[in-house]
Amino acid sequence: MKGAERMIQRTVGVLLICLSLTVIAVWFLWLVPFIRTSDPLWEARFTRKAYWDEIQKHIHRYGWTHDDFETVGHYGDKNWAVWIMDKAEAGQAIAECGRIGHKDAALKLITCSDPARGTNWNTEAQWLSWWSTNQARSQLEWVQDGLRAYGVSVHLPPNEADWEPLLALLGNKSTNAVERIPKFVKYNAFRWLRDTGFDAISFAMSNVTAQTPSLVRDGVIEYGKLENRFPKEDKIGRLELASPPPELDASCQPAFYRPGIQIGGYALMAVPFLAGIFVLFWSYRAGSRTDPPK
């Protein structure tokens, strides 16, 4: 009877340890990232930068989901363009819906280019052709070319003379196929302004008069709308037109992140688990001593 009882105890012990490991894995590797990226309050409670960090982790761990093209397009840099084009070069589709998730739409925002000229399906060949010519260039050069294609030649280093032409792009609301400015061009015109230190209020007070072209005046309004969605304070999706924002000082972190507290927390996770292993081992060893010889 004692042998049967010990077997039941050991089985329960093993199952509990396995359950603990499963819960830890599911919690930290799937549940926490999923909840953070799905909870509409999470972004408000923390920051968009933290949200963007979680999206990147989720994509690298579990793959691209349909709506990721918006986030990656607005915040991704050249590294993300390389990641997407690696898929295309490997023969994968980048322009379908579903699990593909319109990766080519993200490329438009990142590069300020559309080699497929508005086509939304089967664009891999056009992007591969564009990539063969442009992959060695910087994101700034891509954006310069894209804006130049719509009549605005921006300068490096940045020049305030570019502000009005860029605002005119933003203020163009034409729906005519020939004159219409695509959203990816307007977004890059906006962030070229934002990341060169443009201030809409100061500009409006100092430069906007009755003689200012309506496209420029409308552009100031459109700039304000986009700045509400993509403020420079978020420190993501920035073009490398200025010095990067300083990193946060680790001393500003809450006491929770102090080494002593972190070590104590992980000890509380590890010590009970190891104790359980020891108890099982001891049970087996004690049983081998007390069981009668066969």
C-alpha positions in Angstrom: 0.0 0.0 0.0 2.9 2.3 0.9 4.3 1.8 -2.6 1.0 2.7 -4.2 0.7 5.8 -2.1 4.2 6.9 -2.9 3.5 6.4 -6.6 0.4 8.6 -6.4 2.3 11.3 -4.5 5.2 11.3 -7.0 2.8 11.4 -10.0 1.0 14.4 -8.4 4.3 16.1 -7.7 5.5 15.7 -11.3 2.2 16.9 -12.7 2.3 20.0 -10.4 5.8 20.9 -11.6 4.8 20.4 -15.2 1.7 22.5 -14.7 3.9 25.2 -13.1 6.3 25.3 -16.0 3.4 25.4 -18.5 1.8 28.3 -16.7 5.1 30.2 -16.5 5.7 29.7 -20.3 2.2 30.6 -21.3 2.2 33.6 -19.0 5.5 35.2 -20.0 5.8 34.1 -23.6 2.2 34.4 -24.9 -0.3 35.9 -22.5 1.6 39.0 -21.3 2.6 40.2 -24.8 -0.9 39.4 -26.2 -2.7 41.3 -23.5 -0.4 44.3 -23.7 -0.9 44.6 -27.5 -4.6 44.0 -27.4 -5.5 46.1 -24.4 -6.6 49.7 -25.6 -5.7 51.1 -22.2 -2.2 49.6 -22.1 -0.8 52.2 -24.5 -2.3 55.0 -22.5 -1.0 53.6 -19.2 2.5 53.3 -20.6 3.8 54.8 -23.8 3.6 54.3 -27.5 7.3 53.5 -27.6 6.6 50.6 -25.1 3.7 49.5 -27.3 5.9 49.6 -30.3 8.5 47.5 -28.5 5.9 44.9 -27.7 4.6 44.8 -31.3 8.1 44.1 -32.5 8.6 41.3 -30.0 5.3 39.8 -31.0 6.1 39.8 -34.7 9.5 38.2 -34.2 8.1 35.5 -31.9 4.8 34.6 -33.5 4.7 36.3 -36.9 3.0 39.2 -38.6 -0.7 39.9 -38.0 -2.9 41.7 -40.4 -3.0 45.1 -38.8 0.8 45.3 -38.1 1.4 47.0 -41.4 0.0 50.3 -39.9 2.3 50.2 -36.8 5.4 48.9 -38.6 4.9 51.4 -41.5 4.6 54.4 -39.2 7.3 53.5 -36.8 9.6 51.1 -38.7 13.1 52.1 -40.0 15.3 50.6 -42.7 15.8 47.5 -40.6 12.1 46.7 -41.0 12.3 47.3 -44.8 15.2 44.8 -44.9 13.1 42.3 -42.9 10.1 42.6 -45.2 12.2 42.4 -48.4 14.0 39.3 -47.1 10.6 37.7 -47.1 10.0 38.8 -50.7 13.5 37.6 -51.8 12.7 34.2 -50.3 9.7 34.0 -52.5 7.0 34.9 -50.0 4.1 37.2 -50.8 4.1 40.6 -49.2 1.0 42.1 -50.8 -1.8 39.9 -49.8 -4.3 40.2 -47.0 -4.8 37.7 -44.2 -1.6 36.4 -42.6 0.5 38.4 -45.1 -1.0 41.6 -43.7 -0.1 44.0 -46.5 3.6 44.2 -45.8 4.0 46.3 -49.0 1.7 49.0 -47.4 4.2 49.2 -44.6 7.1 49.5 -47.1 5.3 52.5 -48.7 5.3 54.4 -45.4 8.9 53.4 -44.5 10.4 54.3 -47.9 8.0 57.0 -49.2 7.9 55.0 -52.4 5.3 52.9 -54.4 7.0 51.1 -57.3 3.7 49.2 -57.9 1.9 52.6 -58.5 -1.2 52.0 -56.4 -1.6 48.3 -57.1 -2.5 46.3 -54.0 -1.9 42.7 -55.1 1.0 40.8 -56.5 3.5 43.7 -56.1 6.5 41.5 -55.2 8.2 41.9 -58.6 7.9 45.7 -58.5 9.3 45.9 -55.0 12.1 43.5 -55.8 13.1 45.6 -58.7 13.0 48.8 -56.6 15.0 47.0 -53.9 17.8 45.9 -56.2 18.5 49.6 -57.0 17.8 51.2 -53.6 18.7 48.7 -50.8 22.1 50.2 -50.2 20.7 53.7 -49.7 19.5 55.3 -46.4 16.0 55.8 -45.3 16.5 59.6 -45.6 17.5 59.2 -49.2 14.4 57.1 -49.9 12.2 59.8 -48.4 14.0 62.5 -50.3 13.4 60.6 -53.6 9.7 60.0 -52.7 9.1 63.7 -51.9 10.9 64.8 -55.0 8.6 62.6 -57.1 5.8 64.8 -55.8 7.6 68.1 -56.5 9.4 68.9 -53.3 13.2 68.7 -53.1 14.1 68.7 -49.4 17.6 69.5 -48.3 20.2 67.8 -46.1 21.1 69.3 -43.7 17.4 70.5 -43.2 16.5 73.9 -44.5 13.6 76.0 -43.3 13.0 76.9 -47.0 11.5 73.4 -47.3 8.7 74.0 -44.8 6.2 75.8 -47.1 6.5 73.3 -50.0 6.0 70.4 -47.5 3.0 72.1 -45.9 1.6 72.5 -49.4 1.8 68.7 -49.9 0.0 68.2 -46.6 -2.7 70.8 -47.6 -3.4 69.2 -51.0 -6.9 67.6 -50.7 -7.4 66.9 -54.3 -9.0 63.6 -55.2 -8.0 63.9 -58.8 -5.9 60.9 -59.8 -3.2 63.1 -61.3 -3.0 65.7 -58.4 -3.8 63.5 -55.4 -1.1 63.1 -52.8 -1.0 59.6 -51.3 -1.1 59.1 -47.6 2.4 57.7 -47.4 3.8 60.9 -49.0 1.9 63.1 -46.7 3.1 61.1 -43.7 6.7 61.5 -44.7 6.2 65.2 -45.5 4.8 65.5 -42.0 7.6 63.8 -40.2 10.3 65.6 -42.2 8.8 68.7 -40.8 8.4 67.3 -37.3 11.9 65.9 -37.1 13.5 69.1 -38.4 12.1 71.2 -35.5 9.1 72.6 -37.2 6.6 74.2 -34.8 3.1 74.8 -36.3 2.0 77.4 -33.8 5.1 79.5 -34.2 5.0 79.2 -38.0 1.3 80.2 -38.1 1.8 83.3 -35.9 4.9 84.5 -37.8 4.4 83.4 -41.4 0.7 82.9 -42.2 -1.0 86.0 -43.7 -3.8 86.7 -46.0 -1.4 86.3 -48.9 -0.3 82.8 -47.8 -1.4 80.2 -50.3 -4.4 78.2 -49.2 -2.5 74.9 -49.6 0.1 76.1 -47.0 -2.6 77.3 -44.6 -4.5 74.0 -44.9 -1.2 72.2 -44.5 -0.6 73.8 -41.1 -4.0 72.4 -40.0 -3.2 69.0 -41.4 0.2 69.0 -39.7 -1.5 69.7 -36.4 -3.8 66.7 -36.9 -0.9 64.4 -37.7 1.1 65.7 -34.8 -1.7 64.7 -32.4 -1.3 61.1 -33.7 2.4 61.0 -34.0 3.9 63.5 -31.5 7.7 63.9 -31.4 7.5 63.2 -27.6 6.9 59.5 -28.4 10.4 59.3 -29.8 9.5 56.6 -32.4 9.2 56.7 -36.1 11.7 59.5 -36.2 13.8 60.3 -39.2 17.5 60.7 -38.4 17.5 64.4 -39.1 18.6 65.4 -35.6 20.4 64.0 -32.6 18.6 61.0 -31.1 16.7 61.6 -27.9 18.8 60.9 -24.7 18.3 57.5 -23.1 16.6 57.4 -19.8 18.8 57.3 -16.8 18.5 53.9 -15.0 18.5 55.7 -11.7 15.1 57.1 -12.6 13.5 53.6 -12.5 11.2 52.6 -9.7 12.7 50.6 -6.7 11.2 47.5 -8.2 14.1 47.3 -10.7 16.8 47.4 -8.0 19.0 44.3 -8.2 18.2 43.2 -4.6 14.4 43.2 -5.3 14.8 41.5 -8.7 17.0 38.8 -7.1 14.5 38.3 -4.3 11.6 38.0 -6.8 13.3 35.5 -9.0 14.4 33.6 -5.9 10.8 33.3 -4.9 10.1 31.7 -8.3 13.1 29.3 -8.3 13.5 28.2 -4.7 10.0 26.5 -4.4 10.5 24.8 -7.7 13.9 23.4 -6.7 12.4 22.4 -3.3 9.8 20.4 -5.1 12.4 18.6 -7.1 14.4 17.9 -4.0 11.3 16.4 -2.3 10.6 14.1 -5.2 14.2 13.0 -5.2 14.2 12.4 -1.5 10.9 10.4 -1.8 12.4 8.2 -4.4 15.5 7.7 -2.4 13.7 7.0 0.8 11.4 4.5 -1.0 14.3 2.6 -2.3 15.6 2.1 1.2 12.3 1.1 2.8 10.9 -1.2 0.1 11.4 -4.8 0.9 13.9 -6.6 -1.4 12.3 -8.7 -4.1 
